[in-house]
Amino acid sequence: MKTSERKIDHIRICLTEEVESGYTGLEDVMLINQAIPEINYSEIDTSVYFGTKKLSFPFLIASMTGGHKETEKINENLAIAVERTGIGMGLGSQRAGLEDERVIKTFTIARERAPNAFIYANIGAPQIIKDPEIADKVIEMVDADALAIHLNYLQEAIQEEGNKDAKGCLEAIEEVCNNVKVPVIVKETGAGISKEIAIKLKNAGVYALDVGGKGGTSFSIVEAFRCENEVLKEVGFDFADWGIPTAYSIVDCADILPTIATGGIRSGLDVAKSLALGAKIASSALPFLAPAKISPESVERKILRYLTGFKIAMFLTSCRRPEELKRKPIFITGKLAEWLRFRGIDLKTFCEGRI
């Protein structure tokens, strides 16, 4: 099946089926209410810098789509809303644009409609293993501020036509980091990144990690729904809960490289919890897909919900700036507490402040 046709399959399934894997680990995090915040709501500044761009609050719309004529309007609506609200966005894998120049506009529309926003290009690790030089092509295609190299080996393993060759991946990433002119983000797509891999990626020259943890969209489930091979379909559902939950990956990665919290981020409160654990910014994709099918205004309303929730969480924890969330006490229970102990992290010390 052509890459562009898979894009439409993915969108249809994400809009019509239950594709989320659940538990992110953020459920085990409680921000501690400050009954007397001692700040005025109007004093709060939610803005942050990521790379060379200023974001109105620490949030991106994560990579979603592109590569089929029907996806152009989705990316256009996302880009208009991102430009208006002062955040950023990622593009779906640009492999289809490399294969067929007729669909390049589905990606370039983002920069056209969001000339000032932070936009990152996106290509898969299997593609750069074959040809690291395509990194420059996808960056140039969309005038990107950064390049994301996505790791989606679970998805590839469930796809009947998937690319399961991973040998040479780290070497290819390092080559790209050494040669492209923009920062490189390595992003998982639902299975999370561990501390051990984060260290290897830092040594390879990666700028930031998008943990893409378990808890949001499971591409194992997505591929199971579209798979015609009955064995792979059943295996896809078997792996529905595979991966490192988002909060666990944040804990693992945040002290190693700037970390983007992705995977089941469904509110501004989730964004605040992610930053309290150590993330630099957060991002989300699935909640914005249905609004993006409608209009830029629908996307804006969803962004405003995240922004408002994030600012209220800052107010109720007495934070004037987003980075202060890491210095505030939090309460961690359940499996996330067990993960901290497994990683040799003193739970009480961690909960009293991450800086």
Secondary structure, DSSP 8 states (H G I E B T S, - for coil): --HHHHHHHHHHHHHHS--B----SGGGEEE---SS--S-GGG----EEETTEEESSSEEE-----SSGGGHHHHHHHHHHHHHHT-EEE---THHHHH-GGGTHHHHHHHHH-TTSEEEEEEEHHHHHH-TTHHHHHHHHHT-SEEEEEE-HHHHHHSTT-----TTHHHHHHHHHHH-SS-EEEEESSS---HHHHHHHHHTT--EEE---BTSB-HHHHHHHH---HHHHHHHHHTTT-S-BHHHHHHHHTTTS-EEEESS--SHHHHHHHHHHT-SEEEE-HHHHHHHTT-HHHHHHHHHHHHHHHHHHHHHTT-SSGGGGGGS-EEE-HHHHHHHHHTT--HHHHHT---
